[in-house]
């Protein structure tokens, strides 16, 4: 450590000023290698070697730095850090981190689908009303909104790796607890805290990974990272289809504790977060964060490890890490925390540190609206909001509209029985999609059957016997029921609307809510989500390959405008197949916009504000998701004009604003 400090105080940059080194001395990296063995295959075609191109770019940056006498310490750090990352190369270390952080992003994608998939089962297991179902759907986005804001701000002050570990730990613990929660209140609370945990995933993952990438690799590899969100959707759809319909996959302890297949699915959905958490234990903190916080020695050791790991994997273990000194500022904020943490009792120190941290986070958030960043922040806020409002709103509208069309088709096939008289008959077959009007049922038995979407209107039941009945959407309206027994049924008194019950007995009613097996085996909800997630793949690949060639701004603007066109053509969709096709096209195009938005968000903000800005914008995204899902869902079955016009208008506005953003393709990460 003493030798390192001596070397770091000797000068700025690399050993012996590495840029002009080529003529005077051979590097350790070239010892024992014949020049002819290293012949570059493009030499005879006049194509410059990639190393020569990078050297020229580096020399140009160094010349610009010298010409700019007023460059700040942070600007000098950004220039030097880019040079260091180029020397470290892109290899095994980045790919290992890519997998670990990708799993964290996958966990975020899974979280968005979990509640939607378990609701049909959970609503009957926990007897949920429509209002409670709606709240359960929104609570996840609410948790993720709060989590994005909190963890994004903390990651800029406490570290990317540390905050991501805490966020994923909270998500895993409370996801596990939610799978065992029997009551609605506990399940809602655990999913809220789980959402707060996973909310930190997106803002931290992109900030963390970008700080290990050199400029010419950044756009492409951040776009590849986005694919894990798609993988999360596919994983959730596939496991839901494979697990939830198997209602028997579980156990029960008496009548109070039930653990059915949908709870197994909730547990399985925590696996990506758990795997990522284990992988993070072997990953280092972002050296850029450490340098911003004046932790020179630790950052140097991490960068050396990245360099050595990559070059060993490329078969050049002799290549030496030449950095001797990294110029990094000492911040007053760290000194303040150090001074305060050295005084008082443990509780007082914790209180002071927490209060100080909150103040610093809020100060960082306020700085996003400062003179230098105000315009960028306003533009990005509009783009994030309009994109999320349309994407998540239509994400709910598509499957809900398909269900509505299915229900319309189902209701069109209803059988109507008028003034039938049935006496001394034993009903031992299920009744489905029927309406019975002004019927008379005398001395009949309904035993061990299912009733689905059955309605009795203005009918008479006299001396009848109902036993072992399971029903869905079955009601009795304006009926007269005399001397009838209901034994072990789920036909509760609220199913009888404006009915006259005379000498009628209800014995041993079924407790709780019971699953309709046919409804659970309907795989449409899983298929639609699976296809929507899979359709993202082509857009992801194209955007990743062209992110550096076309630029972030054009990709965002064009993708949002094309997505607006896709939504407009929904006016011509009148069938389930057409809606599914347009959903796939919309998802495939819009993912390119998402990739560009996430890349440019990372590049627009300096390291000290990067995760905070990403967290604030991602929180705004989740707010837009809450508004979009609520508004769009309310128009299902009413009109499709309003959702289509809203989404189309939002996407056009966002796309036009995106074209006003500065291009960051060849910008050094500040």
C-alpha positions in Angstrom: 0.0 0.0 0.0 2.9 2.4 0.8 4.5 1.6 -2.5 1.2 2.2 -4.3 0.8 5.6 -2.6 4.4 6.6 -3.6 3.6 5.6 -7.2 0.3 7.5 -7.2 1.9 10.7 -5.9 4.6 10.6 -8.5 2.6 11.8 -11.5 -0.5 11.8 -13.6 -1.4 9.1 -16.1 0.5 6.0 -17.1 4.0 4.7 -16.4 6.5 6.7 -18.5 3.6 8.5 -20.3 2.4 5.5 -22.3 1.1 7.3 -25.4 4.5 8.1 -27.0 6.1 4.9 -25.7 5.8 3.0 -29.0 9.1 4.1 -30.6 11.4 4.0 -27.5 10.6 0.9 -25.6 9.0 -2.5 -25.9 6.2 -3.2 -23.5 6.2 -6.2 -21.3 3.1 -7.3 -23.3 5.3 -7.8 -26.5 8.2 -9.8 -24.9 8.8 -13.1 -26.6 6.5 -12.3 -29.5 7.8 -12.0 -33.1 6.4 -9.0 -34.9 5.5 -11.2 -37.9 3.4 -13.4 -35.6 1.3 -10.3 -34.7 0.7 -9.4 -38.4 -2.7 -7.6 -38.8 -4.7 -9.2 -41.6 -6.0 -5.9 -42.9 -2.5 -4.4 -43.3 -2.2 -5.1 -47.0 -5.7 -3.6 -47.6 -4.7 -0.3 -46.1 -7.1 -0.8 -43.2 -5.8 0.8 -40.0 -5.4 -1.6 -37.0 -8.1 -1.1 -34.3 -5.3 -0.3 -31.8 -4.0 2.4 -34.1 -7.5 3.9 -34.3 -7.9 3.9 -30.5 -4.4 5.4 -30.1 -5.3 8.2 -32.5 -8.6 8.8 -30.6 -6.8 8.9 -27.3 -4.1 11.3 -28.6 -6.9 13.6 -29.9 -8.6 13.5 -26.5 -5.3 14.3 -24.8 -4.6 17.2 -27.2 -8.1 18.5 -26.6 -7.6 18.2 -22.8 -4.3 20.2 -23.0 -6.0 22.9 -25.2 -8.8 23.2 -22.7 -6.9 24.7 -19.8 -10.0 25.2 -17.7 -10.9 21.5 -17.5 -12.2 20.4 -14.1 -10.9 17.5 -12.1 -14.1 15.5 -12.9 -13.6 16.1 -16.6 -10.0 15.0 -16.4 -11.1 11.9 -14.4 -13.6 11.1 -17.1 -11.0 11.3 -19.9 -8.5 9.2 -18.0 -11.1 6.6 -17.0 -12.1 6.1 -20.6 -8.4 5.5 -21.5 -8.1 3.0 -18.6 -11.3 1.1 -19.8 -9.9 0.9 -23.3 -6.7 -0.6 -21.9 -8.7 -3.1 -19.8 -10.5 -4.2 -22.9 -13.9 -5.9 -23.2 -13.7 -9.6 -22.2 -14.4 -12.2 -19.6 -15.0 -9.8 -16.7 -17.7 -7.8 -18.5 -19.4 -10.9 -19.7 -19.5 -12.3 -16.2 -21.0 -9.0 -14.9 -23.4 -9.0 -17.8 -24.9 -12.3 -16.7 -25.1 -11.4 -13.1 -26.7 -8.0 -13.7 -28.9 -9.4 -16.5 -30.4 -11.8 -13.9 -31.2 -8.8 -11.7 -32.9 -7.1 -14.7 -34.7 -10.4 -15.4 -36.1 -10.4 -11.9 -37.5 -6.9 -12.5 -39.3 -8.2 -15.7 -40.7 -11.2 -13.8 -42.0 -8.9 -11.0 -44.2 -7.1 -13.5 -45.9 -10.3 -14.6 -46.2 -12.2 -11.3 -49.4 -10.6 -9.9 -51.2 -10.6 -13.3 -50.6 -14.4 -13.6 -51.6 -15.3 -10.0 -54.7 -13.1 -9.8 -57.2 -15.5 -11.3 -56.1 -18.1 -8.6 -55.4 -15.8 -5.8 -58.8 -14.0 -6.1 -60.6 -17.2 -5.4 -58.1 -18.5 -2.8 -58.5 -15.2 -0.8 -62.0 -14.2 -1.9 -60.9 -10.9 -3.5 -63.4 -8.3 -4.7 -62.8 -6.3 -7.9 -61.5 -3.4 -5.9 -59.0 -5.6 -4.1 -57.8 -7.2 -7.3 -57.2 -3.7 -8.8 -55.2 -2.6 -5.8 -53.1 -5.8 -5.9 -52.3 -5.1 -9.6 -51.3 -1.5 -8.8 -49.4 -2.1 -5.6 -46.4 -3.7 -7.4 -45.9 -0.6 -9.6 -46.3 1.6 -6.5 -43.6 -0.3 -4.7 -41.3 -0.3 -7.7 -41.9 3.5 -8.1 -40.8 4.1 -4.5 -37.9 1.6 -4.8 -36.5 3.2 -7.9 -36.4 6.7 -6.3 -34.9 5.4 -3.0 -32.3 3.0 -4.4 -31.3 5.2 -7.3 -30.5 8.0 -4.9 -28.7 5.8 -2.4 -26.6 4.1 -5.1 -24.9 7.4 -5.9 -23.9 7.8 -2.2 -23.4 4.3 -0.9 -22.3 2.4 -3.9 -23.9 0.5 -6.8 -23.1 -3.0 -5.7 -24.0 -2.5 -2.0 -27.4 -1.0 -2.8 -28.2 -3.6 -5.5 -27.4 -6.4 -3.0 -29.7 -4.8 -0.4 -32.5 -4.2 -2.9 -32.4 -7.8 -4.2 -32.2 -9.2 -0.7 -35.4 -7.3 0.3 -37.1 -8.5 -2.9 -36.2 -12.2 -2.2 -37.2 -12.2 1.4 -40.6 -10.5 0.9 -41.4 -12.5 -2.2 -40.8 -15.7 -0.2 -43.0 -14.4 2.6 -45.8 -13.4 0.2 -46.0 -17.0 -1.1 -47.0 -18.1 2.4 -49.3 -15.2 3.2 -52.9 -16.5 3.7 -54.7 -13.1 4.1 -55.1 -10.4 1.5 -53.6 -7.7 3.8 -50.4 -9.6 4.4 -50.1 -10.6 0.8 -50.6 -7.0 -0.3 -48.0 -5.7 2.2 -45.4 -8.3 1.2 -45.8 -7.6 -2.5 -45.4 -3.9 -1.8 -42.1 -4.3 0.0 -41.0 -6.9 -2.6 -41.7 -4.3 -5.3 -39.7 -1.6 -3.3 -36.8 -4.0 -3.3 -36.8 -4.9 -7.0 -37.5 -1.2 -7.9 -33.8 -0.6 -7.4 -32.8 -3.1 -10.1 -33.2 -1.0 -13.2 -31.6 2.3 -12.2 -28.6 0.5 -10.5 -28.0 -2.2 -13.1 -27.6 0.2 -16.0 -25.5 2.7 -14.1 -23.3 -0.1 -12.7 -22.7 -1.9 -16.0 -22.1 1.2 -18.0 -19.1 2.1 -15.7 -17.3 -1.0 -16.8 -17.8 -0.3 -20.6 -15.6 1.7 -23.0 -17.3 4.3 -25.2 -17.5 2.3 -28.4 -19.0 -0.8 -26.7 -21.4 1.0 -24.4 -24.6 1.4 -26.6 -24.5 -2.1 -28.0 -23.8 -4.0 -24.8 -26.3 -2.0 -22.7 -28.9 -2.9 -25.4 -28.0 -6.5 -25.2 -28.5 -6.2 -21.4 -32.1 -5.1 -22.1 -32.8 -8.5 -23.5 -32.9 -9.9 -20.0 -36.1 -8.0 -19.3 -37.7 -9.9 -22.2 -36.3 -13.1 -20.9 -38.0 -12.3 -17.6 -41.4 -12.1 -19.3 -40.8 -15.3 -21.2 -39.7 -17.1 -18.0 -42.7 -15.8 -16.0 -45.1 -16.8 -18.8 -43.6 -20.3 -19.3 -43.4 -21.2 -15.6 -46.9 -19.8 -15.0 -48.3 -22.1 -17.8 -46.3 -25.0 -16.4 -47.2 -24.6 -12.7 -50.4 -22.7 -12.0 -52.9 -24.9 -13.8 -51.7 -27.9 -11.7 -53.8 -26.9 -8.7 -52.8 -30.0 -6.8 -49.1 -29.0 -6.7 -49.2 -27.9 -3.0 -50.3 -28.9 0.4 -52.7 -27.8 3.1 -52.6 -27.8 6.9 -56.2 -27.9 8.0 -58.6 -25.4 6.5 -56.7 -22.3 7.6 -53.4 -22.8 5.7 -53.5 -23.5 2.0 -50.4 -23.7 -0.3 -51.6 -24.1 -3.9 -49.8 -24.1 -7.2 -49.9 -20.4 -7.7 -47.9 -20.0 -4.5 -45.3 -22.4 -5.9 -45.1 -20.1 -8.9 -44.5 -17.1 -6.7 -41.5 -18.9 -5.1 -40.1 -20.0 -8.5 -40.3 -16.3 -9.7 -37.8 -15.3 -7.0 -35.0 -17.6 -8.5 -33.5 -15.0 -10.9 -33.1 -12.5 -8.0 -31.6 -15.1 -5.8 -29.1 -16.2 -8.5 -28.1 -12.6 -9.2 -27.7 -12.0 -5.5 -25.2 -14.9 -5.3 -23.3 -13.7 -8.3 -23.0 -10.2 -6.9 -21.1 -11.6 -4.0 -18.2 -12.2 -6.4 -18.4 -8.9 -8.2 -16.5 -5.7 -7.2 -17.9 -2.2 -6.6 -17.9 0.2 -9.6 -14.4 1.7 -9.7 -15.9 4.9 -11.1 -18.1 5.3 -8.0 -15.1 4.7 -5.8 -13.0 7.3 -7.7 -15.8 9.9 -7.4 -15.7 9.3 -3.7 -11.9 9.5 -3.5 -11.2 5.8 -2.8 -8.2 5.6 -5.1 -6.5 2.5 -3.8 -9.6 0.3 -3.9 -10.5 1.6 -7.4 -7.0 0.9 -8.7 -7.0 -2.7 -7.4 -10.4 -3.4 -9.1 -9.3 -1.9 -12.4 -6.1 -3.9 -12.3 -8.2 -7.1 -11.6 -10.5 -6.2 -14.6 -7.5 -5.7 -16.8 -5.7 -8.9 -15.8 -8.9 -11.0 -16.0 -9.6 -9.9 -19.5 -6.1 -10.3 -20.9 -5.5 -13.7 -19.2 -8.7 -14.9 -20.9 -7.4 -13.6 -24.2 -4.2 -15.6 -23.8 -2.0 -12.6 -23.0 -1.4 -12.9 -19.2 1.9 -11.0 -19.5 0.2 -7.8 -20.5 0.9 -5.3 -17.7 -1.6 -2.8 -16.2 0.3 0.4 -16.6 -1.8 2.9 -14.6 0.1 4.5 -11.7 -2.0 7.4 -10.8 -5.7 8.2 -11.1 -6.6 11.8 -10.5 -9.8 11.8 -8.4 -11.3 14.6 -6.3 -11.9 14.4 -2.5 -15.5 15.4 -1.8 -16.7 17.4 1.1 -19.7 15.2 1.6 -17.5 12.2 2.5 -15.6 14.3 5.0 -18.9 15.4 6.6 -20.1 11.8 7.0 -16.7 10.8 8.4 -16.7 13.6 11.0 -20.3 12.9 12.1 -19.8 9.2 12.3 -17.0 9.5 14.7 -19.1 11.1 17.4 -21.8 10.1 19.9 -23.4 6.7 20.7 -24.1 4.0 18.0 -27.7 5.1 17.8 -26.8 8.7 17.4 -24.2 7.9 14.8 -26.8 5.9 12.9 -29.3 8.7 13.1 -26.8 11.3 12.0 -25.6 9.1 9.1 -29.2 8.4 8.0 -30.3 12.1 8.2 -27.1 13.1 6.3 -27.7 10.5 3.7 -31.3 11.7 3.1 -30.2 15.3 2.8 -27.5 14.3 0.3 -29.9 12.2 -1.8 -32.5 15.0 -1.9 -29.8 17.6 -2.7 -28.7 15.3 -5.6 -32.3 15.0 -6.8 -32.7 18.8 -6.7 -29.5 19.2 -8.7 -31.1 17.4 -11.7 -33.1 20.6 -12.2 -30.0 22.8 -12.0 -29.0 25.0 -14.9 -26.8 22.4 -16.6 -29.2 19.5 -16.5 -32.6 21.1 -16.4 -33.4 20.9 -20.1 -32.1 17.3 -20.4 -34.1 16.2 -17.3 -37.3 17.8 -18.6 -37.0 16.2 -22.0 -36.2 12.8 -20.5 -39.1 13.1 -18.1 -41.5 13.6 -21.0 -40.0 10.7 -23.0 -40.0 8.3 -20.1 -43.6 9.2 -19.1 -45.2 9.1 -22.6 -43.4 5.8 -23.4 -44.4 4.1 -20.2 -48.0 5.5 -20.3 -48.5 3.9 -23.7 -46.5 0.7 -23.2 -48.0 -0.3 -19.9 -51.4 1.0 -20.7 -51.6 -1.1 -23.9 -49.9 -4.0 -22.1 -53.1 -4.2 -20.0 -55.5 -3.2 -22.7 -54.4 -6.0 -25.2 -55.1 -9.0 -22.9 -58.2 -7.4 -21.4 -59.6 -6.7 -24.9 -58.9 -10.3 -25.9 -60.8 -11.5 -22.8 -63.7 -9.1 -23.6 -63.9 -10.5 -27.2 -63.9 -14.0 -25.8 -66.6 -13.1 -23.3 -68.7 -11.6 -26.1 -68.3 -14.8 -28.2 -69.1 -16.9 -25.1 -72.2 -14.9 -24.3 -73.4 -15.1 -27.9 -73.7 -18.9 -27.5 -75.8 -18.7 -24.4 -78.7 -21.2 -24.2 -82.1 -19.7 -23.1 -84.7 -21.9 -21.5 -88.2 -20.3 -21.2 -91.0 -21.5 -19.0 -89.7 -25.0 -18.6 -91.2 -27.3 -15.9 -89.0 -30.0 -14.5 -90.4 -32.4 -11.9 -88.7 -35.2 -9.9 -85.5 -34.9 -12.0 -82.0 -35.7 -10.8 -79.5 -33.2 -12.3 -76.1 -35.0 -12.4 -74.5 -33.1 -15.2 -72.9 -29.6 -15.2 -74.8 -26.5 -16.3 -72.9 -23.9 -18.3 -73.7 -20.6 -20.1 -77.5 -20.9 -19.6 -80.4 -18.6 -18.8 -83.6 -20.1 -17.3 -86.6 -17.8 -17.3 -89.9 -18.4 -15.5 -89.1 -22.0 -15.0 -90.7 -24.3 -12.3 -88.5 -26.9 -10.6 -90.5 -29.2 -8.3 -88.9 -31.9 -6.1 -85.7 -31.9 -8.1 -82.1 -32.8 -7.0 -79.0 -31.0 -8.0 -76.1 -33.2 -6.7 -72.3 -33.0 -7.3 -72.4 -30.7 -10.3 -70.7 -27.5 -11.5 -72.6 -24.4 -12.5 -70.8 -21.9 -14.7 -72.4 -18.7 -15.9 -75.9 -19.9 -15.1 -78.8 -17.5 -14.3 -82.3 -18.3 -13.0 -84.8 -15.5 -13.5 -88.4 -15.4 -12.1 -88.3 -19.1 -11.4 -89.8 -21.3 -8.7 -87.9 -23.9 -6.7 -90.1 -26.1 -4.5 -89.0 -29.1 -2.4 -85.6 -29.2 -4.2 -82.2 -30.4 -2.8 -78.8 -29.0 -3.8 -75.6 -30.8 -2.6 -71.9 -30.5 -3.4 -72.3 -27.6 -5.9 -69.4 -25.5 -7.2 -70.4 -22.5 -9.1 -68.9 -19.5 -11.0 -71.0 -16.4 -12.0 -74.2 -18.2 -11.0 -77.1 -16.1 -9.7 -80.8 -16.5 -8.8 -82.8 -13.3 -9.5 -86.5 -12.7 -8.6 -87.0 -16.3 -7.8 -89.2 -18.0 -5.2 -87.5 -20.8 -3.3 -89.6 -22.9 -0.9 -88.8 -25.8 1.3 -85.4 -26.3 -0.3 -82.1 -27.5 1.2 -78.6 -26.3 0.2 -76.0 -28.7 1.6 -72.2 -28.2 1.1 -72.6 -25.7 -1.7 -71.0 -22.3 -2.4 -74.4 -20.8 -3.2 -74.3 -18.2 -0.5 -77.3 -15.9 0.3 -75.8 -13.0 -1.7 -76.2 -15.1 -4.9 -80.0 -14.7 -4.4 -81.0 -11.3 -5.7 -84.5 -10.1 -4.8 -85.5 -13.7 -4.1 -88.2 -14.9 -1.6 -86.8 -17.7 0.5 -89.5 -19.6 2.4 -88.6 -22.4 4.7 -85.2 -22.7 3.0 -82.1 -24.2 4.8 -78.3 -23.7 4.1 -76.2 -26.4 5.8 -72.4 -26.7 5.8 -71.7 -24.1 3.2 -68.3 -24.4 1.5 -65.8 -22.1 3.1 -63.6 -19.7 1.2 -63.6 -19.3 -2.6 -63.1 -22.3 -4.9 -61.2 -22.5 -8.1 -63.0 -23.2 -11.4 -60.7 -25.7 -12.9 -61.8 -25.0 -16.5 -61.0 -21.3 -16.1 -57.6 -22.1 -14.6 -56.7 -24.3 -17.6 -57.3 -21.4 -20.0 -53.7 -20.7 -21.2 -54.6 -17.6 -23.2 -53.3 -15.1 -20.6 -49.9 -17.0 -20.6 -49.8 -17.3 -24.4 -50.5 -13.6 -25.0 -47.7 -12.5 -22.5 -45.3 -15.1 -23.9 -45.9 -13.9 -27.5 -45.6 -10.3 -26.5 -42.3 -11.0 -24.7 -40.9 -13.1 -27.6 -41.8 -10.5 -30.2 -39.4 -8.2 -28.4 -36.4 -10.3 -29.6 -36.1 -9.0 -33.2 -36.4 -5.3 -32.0 -33.8 -6.0 -29.3 -31.3 -7.5 -31.7 -31.7 -4.8 -34.4 -31.5 -1.9 -31.9 -28.3 -3.5 -30.3 -26.6 -3.8 -33.7 -27.5 -0.3 -34.9 -27.3 1.6 -31.6 -23.7 2.8 -32.4 -24.3 3.2 -36.1 -27.6 5.2 -36.1 -27.3 6.8 -32.7 -29.6 6.8 -29.7 -31.7 9.9 -30.6 -32.8 8.6 -34.0 -33.6 5.1 -32.6 -35.8 6.6 -29.9 -37.6 9.1 -32.1 -38.2 6.7 -35.0 -39.3 3.8 -32.8 -41.8 5.9 -30.9 -43.3 7.3 -34.1 -43.5 3.8 -35.7 -45.1 2.5 -32.5 -47.7 5.3 -32.7 -48.5 4.1 -36.2 -49.0 0.6 -34.9 -51.5 1.7 -32.3 -53.4 3.7 -34.9 -54.0 0.6 -37.0 -55.7 -1.0 -34.0 -58.8 0.7 -35.3 -58.9 -2.0 -38.0 -58.6 -4.9 -35.5 -61.9 -6.7 -34.8 -60.6 -10.2 -33.9 -58.5 -11.8 -31.2 -55.9 -12.8 -33.8 -55.6 -9.3 -35.2 -55.1 -7.8 -31.7 -52.4 -10.4 -30.8 -50.6 -9.6 -34.1 -50.6 -5.9 -33.5 -49.5 -6.4 -29.9 -46.5 -8.4 -31.1 -45.6 -5.7 -33.6 -46.0 -2.9 -31.1 -43.8 -4.7 -28.5 -41.2 -5.5 -31.2 -40.9 -1.9 -32.3 -41.3 -0.2 -28.9 -38.4 -2.2 -27.3 -36.0 -0.3 -29.6 -37.2 2.9 -28.1 -36.8 1.5 -24.6 -33.2 0.5 -25.3 -32.3 3.9 -26.6 -34.0 5.6 -23.7 -32.1 3.6 -21.1 -28.7 4.0 -22.9 -29.1 7.8 -23.3 -30.2 8.2 -19.7 -27.0 6.6 -18.6 -24.9 8.9 -20.9 -26.6 12.2 -20.2 -25.8 12.4 -16.5 -22.4 12.5 -14.6 -21.4 9.6 -12.4 -22.3 11.4 -9.2 -25.9 11.8 -10.4 -26.3 8.9 -12.8 -28.2 6.4 -10.6 -30.2 9.2 -9.0 -31.4 10.5 -12.4 -32.2 7.0 -13.6 -34.1 6.3 -10.3 -36.2 9.5 -10.6 -37.0 8.9 -14.2 -37.8 5.2 -13.6 -40.1 6.2 -10.7 -41.8 8.6 -13.1 -42.1 5.6 -15.5 -43.9 3.5 -12.9 -46.2 6.4 -12.1 -47.1 6.6 -15.8 -47.6 2.8 -15.7 -50.1 3.1 -12.8 -52.0 5.9 -14.7 -51.9 4.1 -18.0 -53.1 0.7 -16.7 -55.9 2.3 -14.7 -57.2 4.5 -17.5 -56.9 2.0 -20.4 -58.5 -0.8 -18.4 -61.6 1.4 -17.7 -62.3 1.6 -21.4 -62.3 -2.1 -22.2 -65.8 -3.0 -23.5 -66.7 0.7 -23.7 -64.7 2.1 -26.6 -61.3 1.5 -28.1 -61.1 5.0 -29.6 -59.9 6.7 -26.4 -57.1 4.2 -25.5 -55.8 4.2 -29.1 -55.9 8.0 -29.4 -54.3 8.5 -26.0 -51.4 6.1 -26.7 -50.9 7.4 -30.2 -50.8 11.0 -29.1 -48.4 10.2 -26.2 -46.0 8.3 -28.5 -45.9 11.1 -31.1 -45.2 13.7 -28.5 -42.5 11.6 -26.9 -40.9 10.8 -30.3 -40.8 14.5 -31.4 -39.3 15.5 -28.0 -36.7 12.7 -28.3 -35.4 14.3 -31.6 -34.4 17.4 -29.6 -32.0 15.5 -27.3 -28.3 15.8 -27.8 -26.6 12.7 -29.4 -24.4 10.9 -26.9 -23.0 8.2 -29.1 -19.4 9.4 -29.1 -19.5 11.1 -25.7 -17.2 10.0 -22.9 -19.1 8.9 -19.8 -18.9 11.9 -17.4 
